[in-house]
Amino acid sequence: MESSKPHAIIVSSPGVGHLVRDLELGNRMVADHNFQLTFIVLEYPIKAGETQLIQSAKAQKLLDIVELPPVDLSGQLQPNAPIFTRLTAVMCEIRETLWSAIFALKPTPSALIVDTFGTPALDVTDEFHMLKYVFVSFVWPLALMLYLTILDKEVGGEYVDEKEPMRLPGCILPVRPEDVLVSMMDRTKQEYNFLLQVTSKMRESDGVLTNTWEDLDATTLKAMREEKSYGSVQVYEVGPLIRPVVPPTSRSQLLDWLDEQPVESVLYIEFGSLVLSAQQITKLASGLELSQQRFIWVLRSNKDAHASANRDDAMLAYLPDGFLKRTHESILSGVPMTAWPLYAEQKMNATMLAQEVGVAVRPKVAPIKGVVGREEIEMIVRKVIYGGPGREGYEGQCVMNSQMHGK
């Protein structure tokens, strides 16, 4: 007897960050909306952190996990091809195996959900008469992507050479030329053409899911729903999607030390799997020393970094049990932050957090362009700890936190 539950598929692009977010969406769909959910992951190659997450998801038995074999991109891409190009190419190559996986599912799913990189895989839905959705983390970059079809016709040269910020209909902030998505920085490259294809697929989909909620991004959500220049695609807020953190099972010297410090007096610095130059690390260390503020800095040696290159989970091994719960609670409680944009849509997010929401301080020199000096780092740290721009939105952030938990 077939299940009466709606059956959907989520296809997760390679990478721990994508996997964490997509798993949480799947768990919510099952637990809160009574879906039958098939979760499809790829081997590209799979890393230790991803394996752990997948095994944990299998143990919970909320989702049906299907693992597709790795794809061979040898000869198709240059070794130094940008991550956007590589992942989009991977998702193009899985279409045949994805079709076979869907064909084997009973009952036939009614919807397929992919992320930005997975839009090439949406073509397989046509034969199965499935609805197709795209899951995007951030609203303002989503507005830019949906509007890109218009910008591509209106802007003659490079976006980064524009003299004035580019206005998105209905949005509060214009997009500064230096904040455009990395894939938009050179229109002559293949990466930009891939992005145009992705945004076209988004506009043709049955809907876009975004990890936000109405009270946080009401203006931008309203603009995308009412302004014709964004297309007719429906935008649904499904956030906040936040991965639950397991309480600590033991104490550590670091947590004991943290408990002894004054409230909101410790700065936490960690860049995940991203790599800073030796010069920037030196400037950062010097700036922290000049600020004379307490801090916890998670930093790997060169040897460790090479041994675990591009491993999003590598930093976690350096933190004691329970530390992530502390930082998780700090973010939800509205603790101000330093925005340090390095890639993808982080530049737009940093501008939004600093200028619209008012909960972040960002360097004057974009880290993606050059080295941030020690004096500026000292100033940023003091602003975050003691006050000034970046703490102005603290109270508002706490209000948003209350609204979020009241959803």
KEVOLO-488425 format. One record per residue (C-alpha): residue number from 1; residue in one letter; x, y, z. Coordinates in nm, 4 decimals, padded with zeros to 6 digits, always signed. Layout:
<rs>
NUM, A, X, Y, Z
...
</rs>
This chain:
<rs>
1, M, +00.0000, +00.0000, +00.0000
2, E, +00.1460, +00.3334, -00.1052
3, S, +00.2008, +00.6049, +00.1528
4, S, -00.0398, +00.9002, +00.1524
5, K, +00.2415, +01.1343, +00.2547
6, P, +00.3767, +01.3797, -00.0033
7, H, +00.7087, +01.2470, -00.1323
8, A, +00.9923, +01.4893, -00.2131
9, I, +01.3602, +01.4601, -00.3038
10, I, +01.6446, +01.6843, -00.1907
11, V, +01.9669, +01.6638, -00.3924
12, S, +02.2576, +01.8030, -00.1913
13, S, +02.5640, +01.9456, -00.3673
14, P, +02.9087, +01.8336, -00.2430
15, G, +03.0388, +02.0153, +00.0649
16, V, +02.9732, +02.0041, +00.4383
17, G, +02.8090, +02.3469, +00.4387
18, H, +02.5529, +02.2406, +00.1792
19, L, +02.4967, +01.9066, +00.3498
20, V, +02.4276, +02.0552, +00.6949
21, R, +02.1746, +02.3029, +00.5595
22, D, +02.0009, +02.0542, +00.3279
23, L, +01.9738, +01.7861, +00.5963
24, E, +01.8087, +02.0332, +00.8313
25, L, +01.5577, +02.1284, +00.5617
26, G, +01.4800, +01.7611, +00.5059
27, N, +01.4407, +01.6940, +00.8777
28, R, +01.2007, +01.9873, +00.9099
29, M, +00.9917, +01.8714, +00.6148
30, V, +00.9538, +01.5273, +00.7719
31, A, +00.9044, +01.6317, +01.1344
32, D, +00.6914, +01.9436, +01.0825
33, H, +00.5089, +01.8753, +00.7546
34, N, +00.4774, +01.4951, +00.7439
35, F, +00.6748, +01.4447, +00.4219
36, Q, +00.8343, +01.1282, +00.2966
37, L, +01.1809, +01.2556, +00.2101
38, T, +01.4467, +01.0963, -00.0086
39, F, +01.7839, +01.2640, +00.0418
40, I, +02.0384, +01.2199, -00.2379
41, V, +02.4096, +01.2813, -00.1811
42, L, +02.7095, +01.2563, -00.4119
43, E, +03.0600, +01.1222, -00.3708
44, Y, +03.2922, +01.3953, -00.4940
45, P, +03.5002, +01.2724, -00.3105
46, I, +03.3230, +01.2514, +00.0190
47, K, +03.5142, +01.3797, +00.3218
48, A, +03.5235, +01.2671, +00.6843
49, G, +03.2870, +01.5387, +00.8053
50, E, +03.0333, +01.4592, +00.5353
51, T, +03.0517, +01.0868, +00.6097
52, Q, +02.9790, +01.1540, +00.9761
53, L, +02.6772, +01.3686, +00.8918
54, I, +02.5402, +01.1099, +00.6490
55, Q, +02.5833, +00.8241, +00.8967
56, S, +02.4123, +01.0298, +01.1667
57, A, +02.1208, +01.1014, +00.9320
58, K, +02.0901, +00.7311, +00.8502
59, A, +02.0820, +00.6464, +01.2205
60, Q, +01.7975, +00.8926, +01.2830
61, K, +01.5904, +00.7211, +01.0104
62, L, +01.3919, +01.0358, +00.9310
63, L, +01.5242, +01.0513, +00.5753
64, D, +01.5810, +00.7857, +00.3104
65, I, +01.9458, +00.8389, +00.2131
66, V, +02.0517, +00.7532, -00.1429
67, E, +02.4203, +00.7834, -00.2342
68, L, +02.5115, +00.8340, -00.5998
69, P, +02.8496, +00.7217, -00.7361
70, P, +03.1191, +00.9831, -00.8074
71, V, +03.1374, +01.1454, -01.1497
72, D, +03.4464, +01.1756, -01.3682
73, L, +03.5249, +01.5318, -01.4754
74, S, +03.8739, +01.4565, -01.6032
75, G, +03.9389, +01.6376, -01.9280
76, Q, +03.6299, +01.8558, -01.8916
77, L, +03.7628, +02.1274, -01.6613
78, Q, +04.0886, +02.3028, -01.5927
79, P, +04.2529, +02.1964, -01.2621
80, N, +04.2098, +02.5496, -01.1267
81, A, +03.8469, +02.5883, -01.2361
82, P, +03.6425, +02.7983, -00.9880
83, I, +03.4318, +02.6118, -00.7336
84, F, +03.1075, +02.7401, -00.8910
85, T, +03.2091, +02.5950, -01.2282
86, R, +03.3228, +02.2627, -01.0783
87, L, +03.0094, +02.2024, -00.8732
88, T, +02.7764, +02.3067, -01.1542
89, A, +02.9587, +02.0653, -01.3868
90, V, +02.9210, +01.7858, -01.1298
91, M, +02.5465, +01.8429, -01.1109
92, C, +02.5232, +01.8349, -01.4911
93, E, +02.6975, +01.4970, -01.4979
94, I, +02.4702, +01.3282, -01.2419
95, R, +02.1526, +01.3676, -01.4445
96, E, +02.1555, +01.0133, -01.5833
97, T, +02.2214, +00.8446, -01.2469
98, L, +01.9728, +01.0790, -01.0788
99, W, +01.7081, +00.9785, -01.3338
100, S, +01.7723, +00.6108, -01.2526
101, A, +01.7503, +00.6785, -00.8785
102, I, +01.4178, +00.8600, -00.9169
103, F, +01.2792, +00.5882, -01.1463
104, A, +01.3466, +00.3293, -00.8736
105, L, +01.1572, +00.5211, -00.6029
106, K, +00.8077, +00.4199, -00.5024
107, P, +00.5857, +00.6104, -00.4863
108, T, +00.7191, +00.8456, -00.7509
109, P, +00.8191, +01.1718, -00.5800
110, S, +00.6115, +01.4804, -00.6510
111, A, +00.8876, +01.7394, -00.6044
112, L, +01.2634, +01.7813, -00.6479
113, I, +01.4604, +02.0351, -00.4424
114, V, +01.8138, +02.1405, -00.5359
115, D, +02.0476, +02.4218, -00.4344
116, T, +02.2002, +02.6853, -00.6620
117, F, +02.4616, +02.4447, -00.7989
118, G, +02.2019, +02.1751, -00.8589
119, T, +01.9811, +02.3660, -01.1029
120, P, +02.1184, +02.1699, -01.4062
121, A, +01.9649, +01.8575, -01.2516
122, L, +01.6141, +02.0052, -01.2607
123, D, +01.5721, +01.8856, -01.6198
124, V, +01.5151, +01.5274, -01.5016
125, T, +01.1850, +01.6301, -01.3403
126, D, +01.0049, +01.6798, -01.6715
127, E, +00.9681, +01.3115, -01.7567
128, F, +00.8359, +01.2369, -01.4062
129, H, +00.6016, +01.5406, -01.4011
130, M, +00.7557, +01.6588, -01.0753
131, L, +00.7530, +02.0071, -00.9269
132, K, +01.0970, +02.1676, -00.9101
133, Y, +01.2286, +02.3972, -00.6381
134, V, +01.5584, +02.5720, -00.5669
135, F, +01.6847, +02.6208, -00.2109
136, V, +01.8918, +02.9367, -00.1527
137, S, +02.0391, +03.0448, +00.1800
138, F, +02.0296, +03.4251, +00.1575
139, V, +01.7561, +03.6584, +00.0348
140, W, +01.9466, +03.9623, -00.0933
141, P, +02.1826, +03.7588, -00.3163
142, L, +01.8727, +03.5694, -00.4341
143, A, +01.7145, +03.8997, -00.5414
144, L, +02.0308, +03.9838, -00.7350
145, M, +02.0292, +03.6455, -00.9098
146, L, +01.6627, +03.6733, -01.0085
147, Y, +01.7260, +04.0257, -01.1399
148, L, +02.0435, +03.9288, -01.3261
149, T, +01.8524, +03.8697, -01.6503
150, I, +01.7652, +04.2415, -01.6510
151, L, +02.1109, +04.3594, -01.5456
152, D, +02.2726, +04.1484, -01.8167
153, K, +02.0819, +04.3505, -02.0769
154, E, +02.1079, +04.6914, -01.9118
155, V, +02.4756, +04.6972, -01.8114
156, G, +02.7088, +04.7191, -02.1082
157, G, +03.0496, +04.6618, -01.9500
158, E, +03.1752, +04.4867, -01.6399
159, Y, +02.9622, +04.5175, -01.3277
160, V, +03.2713, +04.5906, -01.1178
161, D, +03.3452, +04.8949, -01.3373
162, E, +03.0093, +05.0607, -01.2735
163, K, +03.0404, +05.4055, -01.1140
164, E, +02.7205, +05.3840, -00.9106
165, P, +02.5628, +05.1043, -00.7042
166, M, +02.3063, +04.8937, -00.8891
167, R, +01.9547, +04.9257, -00.7532
168, L, +01.7350, +04.6197, -00.7172
169, P, +01.3633, +04.7092, -00.7449
170, G, +01.1996, +04.7302, -00.4032
171, C, +01.5157, +04.6488, -00.2049
172, I, +01.6520, +04.8846, +00.0599
173, L, +02.0197, +04.8610, -00.0288
174, P, +02.1686, +04.8974, -00.3767
175, V, +02.4404, +04.6501, -00.4734
176, R, +02.7830, +04.8122, -00.4757
177, P, +02.9930, +04.7117, -00.7791
178, E, +03.2594, +04.5677, -00.5487
179, D, +02.9986, +04.3495, -00.3726
180, V, +02.8669, +04.1573, -00.6737
181, L, +02.8852, +03.7791, -00.6701
182, V, +03.2256, +03.6364, -00.7588
183, S, +03.0742, +03.4778, -01.0708
184, M, +02.9712, +03.8261, -01.1892
185, M, +03.3153, +03.9856, -01.1635
186, D, +03.4251, +03.8898, -01.5166
187, R, +03.1521, +03.8535, -01.7774
188, T, +03.3900, +03.7000, -02.0310
189, K, +03.4446, +03.3871, -01.8216
190, Q, +03.2543, +03.0595, -01.8378
191, E, +03.1579, +03.1025, -01.4731
192, Y, +02.9378, +03.4008, -01.5597
193, N, +02.7615, +03.2071, -01.8354
194, F, +02.6965, +02.9253, -01.5875
195, L, +02.5439, +03.1796, -01.3483
196, L, +02.3114, +03.3111, -01.6194
197, Q, +02.1942, +02.9545, -01.6844
198, V, +02.1401, +02.8990, -01.3114
199, T, +01.9337, +03.2153, -01.2704
200, S, +01.7271, +03.1253, -01.5768
201, K, +01.6490, +02.7842, -01.4238
202, M, +01.5501, +02.9555, -01.0990
203, R, +01.3035, +03.1837, -01.2732
204, E, +01.1516, +02.8837, -01.4550
205, S, +01.1152, +02.6723, -01.1385
206, D, +00.7969, +02.6210, -00.9382
207, G, +00.9415, +02.8083, -00.6435
208, V, +01.2481, +02.9200, -00.4516
209, L, +01.2912, +02.8299, -00.0848
210, T, +01.5065, +03.0627, +00.1225
211, N, +01.6491, +03.0239, +00.4711
212, T, +01.4965, +03.3333, +00.6293
213, W, +01.1750, +03.4497, +00.7926
214, E, +00.9359, +03.7374, +00.7254
215, D, +01.0403, +03.9690, +01.0093
216, L, +01.4061, +03.9594, +00.9078
217, D, +01.3741, +04.0196, +00.5317
218, A, +01.0220, +04.1550, +00.4852
219, T, +01.1176, +04.4306, +00.2384
220, T, +01.3222, +04.2107, +00.0050
221, L, +01.0686, +03.9269, +00.0174
222, K, +00.7880, +04.1711, -00.0674
223, A, +00.9896, +04.3095, -00.3585
224, M, +01.0524, +03.9675, -00.5125
225, R, +00.6846, +03.8777, -00.4805
226, E, +00.5469, +04.2004, -00.6277
227, E, +00.8044, +04.3382, -00.8724
228, K, +00.7642, +04.1865, -01.2205
229, S, +01.1342, +04.2317, -01.2991
230, Y, +01.2163, +03.9354, -01.0709
231, G, +01.0006, +03.7053, -01.2796
232, S, +00.6916, +03.5154, -01.1718
233, V, +00.8635, +03.2530, -00.9549
234, Q, +00.7199, +03.2114, -00.6056
235, V, +00.9557, +03.2773, -00.3121
236, Y, +00.8920, +03.0931, +00.0163
237, E, +01.0669, +03.1683, +00.3433
238, V, +01.1396, +02.8420, +00.5290
239, G, +01.3798, +02.9629, +00.7981
240, P, +01.5394, +02.9877, +01.0248
241, L, +01.6949, +02.6474, +00.9595
242, I, +01.9486, +02.5972, +01.2369
243, R, +02.1149, +02.2678, +01.3090
244, P, +02.0507, +02.1560, +01.6696
245, V, +02.3651, +02.1402, +01.8806
246, V, +02.4191, +01.8423, +02.1105
247, P, +02.4851, +01.9519, +02.4723
248, P, +02.8402, +01.8849, +02.5964
249, T, +02.9107, +01.5597, +02.7762
250, S, +03.2246, +01.6819, +02.9508
251, R, +03.4037, +01.9977, +03.0625
252, S, +03.7255, +02.1420, +02.9240
253, Q, +03.9861, +02.3980, +03.0254
254, L, +03.8694, +02.6273, +02.7473
255, L, +03.5070, +02.6265, +02.8629
256, D, +03.6138, +02.6721, +03.2246
257, W, +03.8269, +02.9715, +03.1233
258, L, +03.5400, +03.1125, +02.9151
259, D, +03.3019, +03.0937, +03.2114
260, E, +03.5450, +03.3012, +03.4194
261, Q, +03.5488, +03.5949, +03.1759
262, P, +03.3131, +03.8956, +03.1892
263, V, +03.0009, +03.8700, +02.9747
264, E, +03.0580, +03.9641, +02.6074
265, S, +03.4301, +04.0194, +02.6588
266, V, +03.5759, +03.7397, +02.4416
267, L, +03.6182, +03.7528, +02.0652
268, Y, +03.5988, +03.4235, +01.8711
269, I, +03.7974, +03.4025, +01.5468
270, E, +03.7613, +03.1110, +01.3042
271, F, +03.7478, +03.0969, +00.9249
272, G, +03.6442, +02.7346, +00.8714
273, S, +03.8197, +02.5730, +00.5780
274, L, +03.9128, +02.9049, +00.4173
275, V, +04.2796, +02.9965, +00.4006
276, L, +04.4288, +03.3355, +00.4907
277, S, +04.7666, +03.4444, +00.3591
278, A, +05.0650, +03.4348, +00.5941
279, Q, +05.0782, +03.8155, +00.5752
280, Q, +04.7124, +03.8487, +00.6761
281, I, +04.7542, +03.6038, +00.9642
282, T, +05.0480, +03.8105, +01.0930
283, K, +04.8473, +04.1340, +01.0679
284, L, +04.5509, +03.9707, +01.2386
285, A, +04.7664, +03.8481, +01.5262
286, S, +04.9262, +04.1902, +01.5646
287, G, +04.5885, +04.3653, +01.5568
288, L, +04.4480, +04.1331, +01.8224
289, E, +04.7500, +04.2038, +02.0407
290, L, +04.7104, +04.5805, +01.9939
291, S, +04.3432, +04.5628, +02.0921
292, Q, +04.4346, +04.4072, +02.4299
293, Q, +04.1086, +04.2129, +02.4268
294, R, +04.0451, +03.8530, +02.5237
295, F, +04.0065, +03.6193, +02.2280
296, I, +03.9883, +03.2566, +02.1179
297, W, +04.1453, +03.1962, +01.7778
298, V, +04.1225, +02.8599, +01.6032
299, L, +04.4234, +02.8364, +01.3738
300, R, +04.5948, +02.5440, +01.2039
301, S, +04.9609, +02.5053, +01.1242
302, N, +05.0673, +02.4882, +00.7576
303, K, +05.1239, +02.1148, +00.7922
304, D, +04.7752, +02.0569, +00.9310
305, A, +04.6211, +02.2843, +00.6703
306, H, +04.7804, +02.0938, +00.3816
307, A, +04.6886, +01.7598, +00.5359
308, S, +04.3226, +01.8570, +00.5496
309, A, +04.2963, +02.1040, +00.2643
310, N, +03.9399, +02.2090, +00.1857
311, R, +03.8013, +02.0029, +00.4731
312, D, +03.5168, +02.2028, +00.6195
313, D, +03.5162, +01.9854, +00.9291
314, A, +03.8888, +02.0138, +01.0020
315, M, +03.8589, +02.3046, +01.2452
316, L, +03.6078, +02.1219, +01.4627
317, A, +03.8746, +01.8821, +01.5855
318, Y, +04.0497, +02.1703, +01.7615
319, L, +03.7493, +02.2712, +01.9715
320, P, +03.6347, +02.1100, +02.2978
321, D, +03.3026, +01.9364, +02.3317
322, G, +03.0379, +02.2021, +02.3923
323, F, +03.2204, +02.4995, +02.2449
324, L, +03.0092, +02.5135, +01.9291
325, K, +02.6971, +02.5290, +02.1439
326, R, +02.8340, +02.8425, +02.3092
327, T, +02.9032, +03.0165, +01.9781
328, H, +02.5689, +02.8970, +01.8381
329, E, +02.3841, +03.0558, +02.1311
330, S, +02.5863, +03.3760, +02.0974
331, I, +02.4765, +03.4251, +01.7372
332, L, +02.1105, +03.3608, +01.8204
333, S, +02.1343, +03.6026, +02.1149
334, G, +02.2402, +03.8894, +01.8916
335, V, +02.6052, +03.9174, +01.9892
336, P, +02.7661, +04.1627, +01.7414
337, M, +03.0116, +04.0271, +01.4890
338, T, +03.2893, +04.1176, +01.2502
339, A, +03.2013, +04.0480, +00.8875
340, W, +03.5080, +03.9227, +00.6978
341, P, +03.3871, +03.8421, +00.3428
342, L, +03.6131, +03.6110, +00.1422
343, Y, +03.4091, +03.4445, -00.1342
344, A, +03.0709, +03.3738, -00.2969
345, E, +02.7903, +03.5981, -00.1681
346, Q, +02.9711, +03.6898, +00.1560
347, K, +03.0390, +04.0457, +00.0355
348, M, +02.6673, +04.1156, -00.0037
349, N, +02.5901, +03.9498, +00.3289
350, A, +02.8570, +04.1590, +00.5027
351, T, +02.7099, +04.4801, +00.3611
352, M, +02.3592, +04.3807, +00.4686
353, L, +02.4690, +04.2913, +00.8230
354, A, +02.6668, +04.6136, +00.8605
355, Q, +02.4417, +04.8664, +00.6850
356, E, +02.0861, +04.7324, +00.6947
357, V, +02.0672, +04.5127, +01.0053
358, G, +02.3412, +04.6969, +01.1957
359, V, +02.4875, +04.3988, +01.3836
360, A, +02.8294, +04.3805, +01.2195
361, V, +03.1486, +04.5761, +01.1624
362, R, +03.3376, +04.5145, +00.8395
363, P, +03.6903, +04.6151, +00.7309
364, K, +03.7270, +04.9194, +00.5043
365, V, +03.9526, +04.7147, +00.2780
366, A, +03.7668, +04.4080, +00.1488
367, P, +03.9653, +04.0992, +00.2618
368, I, +03.9030, +03.9452, -00.0801
369, K, +04.0990, +04.2329, -00.2392
370, G, +04.3901, +04.2965, -00.0048
371, V, +04.5450, +04.2671, +00.3397
372, V, +04.3621, +04.4292, +00.6311
373, G, +04.6115, +04.6198, +00.8463
374, R, +04.6704, +04.5674, +01.2167
375, E, +04.5466, +04.9160, +01.3144
376, E, +04.2148, +04.8573, +01.1413
377, I, +04.1831, +04.5146, +01.3033
378, E, +04.2454, +04.6747, +01.6429
379, M, +03.9738, +04.9337, +01.5729
380, I, +03.7252, +04.6684, +01.4570
381, V, +03.7818, +04.4537, +01.7656
382, R, +03.7334, +04.7497, +01.9995
383, K, +03.4134, +04.8532, +01.8215
384, V, +03.2694, +04.5047, +01.8531
385, I, +03.3628, +04.4712, +02.2209
386, Y, +03.3002, +04.8246, +02.3484
387, G, +03.0443, +04.9790, +02.1163
388, G, +02.9935, +05.1871, +01.8052
389, P, +02.8831, +05.0701, +01.4619
390, G, +02.8217, +04.6989, +01.4786
391, R, +02.6652, +04.7098, +01.8228
392, E, +02.3927, +04.9527, +01.7199
393, G, +02.1757, +04.6666, +01.5979
394, Y, +02.2322, +04.4510, +01.9064
395, E, +01.8961, +04.5327, +02.0632
396, G, +01.7168, +04.4896, +01.7333
397, Q, +01.8893, +04.1561, +01.6812
398, C, +01.7621, +04.0381, +02.0189
399, V, +01.4107, +04.1412, +01.9138
400, M, +01.4501, +03.9438, +01.5902
401, N, +01.5686, +03.6477, +01.7961
402, S, +01.2476, +03.6627, +02.0005
403, Q, +01.0405, +03.6831, +01.6834
404, M, +01.2295, +03.3906, +01.5343
405, H, +01.1668, +03.1637, +01.8320
406, G, +00.8060, +03.2750, +01.8414
407, K, +00.7417, +03.1524, +01.4880
</rs>
